[in-house]
Amino acid sequence: MKVKEIHEFLNRLWDDIFTLNDELKAELTGKGFKVEDVEEVFGAYIFLDGEWVRMDYPHPAFEIKPQIEVGATPESYYFVVAVPKERISEGFLSLFLELFPRSFIYGSENFLSDVYNWRRDGRVSPREVLERIEGSEEKVFQFEANFGSVEALKKGLERLIDVGREWEIFDL
């Protein structure tokens, strides 16, 4: 392990998220969203070696209210959008999985038991994922998408906002 490489990697993650936060504050003002400040998030989970593992160290993240979290972990840049079960349609789900192939879908209460996991499920049909959602006791589902760069994350957020408005998933 090279400490300098770890240091530079972590600094880049934090710098990228701070920069993205500033950009989104300017771009989303007046569009129905409120971009909160970057915070240290503790107690999150990351999918490693086929399982969800708790991160005991902080990572940078911020909220875009009403329903989005944006951040970075050692594994990826990400967003998570909370969608009430009654607003999840097969059309929205199909489009989300098409636009964001590196994604996870899990409940807000039992978040360690995902209904869709891109690393495990491959190309299951949106209908099958929707059946898992409908059969669940969860009331809100988290739709997480992972990205390899902060630029890809920003483009993904733009797509998410457009799709979310089209399918009326946001509390705006």
Secondary structure as UniProt FT lines:
FT   HELIX           3..28
FT   TURN            29..32
FT   STRAND          34..35
FT   STRAND          39..41
FT   STRAND          45..48
FT   TURN            49..50
FT   STRAND          51..54
FT   STRAND          59..65
FT   TURN            66..67
FT   STRAND          68..72
FT   STRAND          77..84
FT   HELIX           85..87
FT   HELIX           90..99
FT   STRAND          103..107
FT   TURN            111..112
FT   STRAND          114..117
FT   HELIX           118..121
FT   HELIX           126..134
FT   STRAND          140..147
FT   HELIX           150..166
FT   TURN            167..168
//
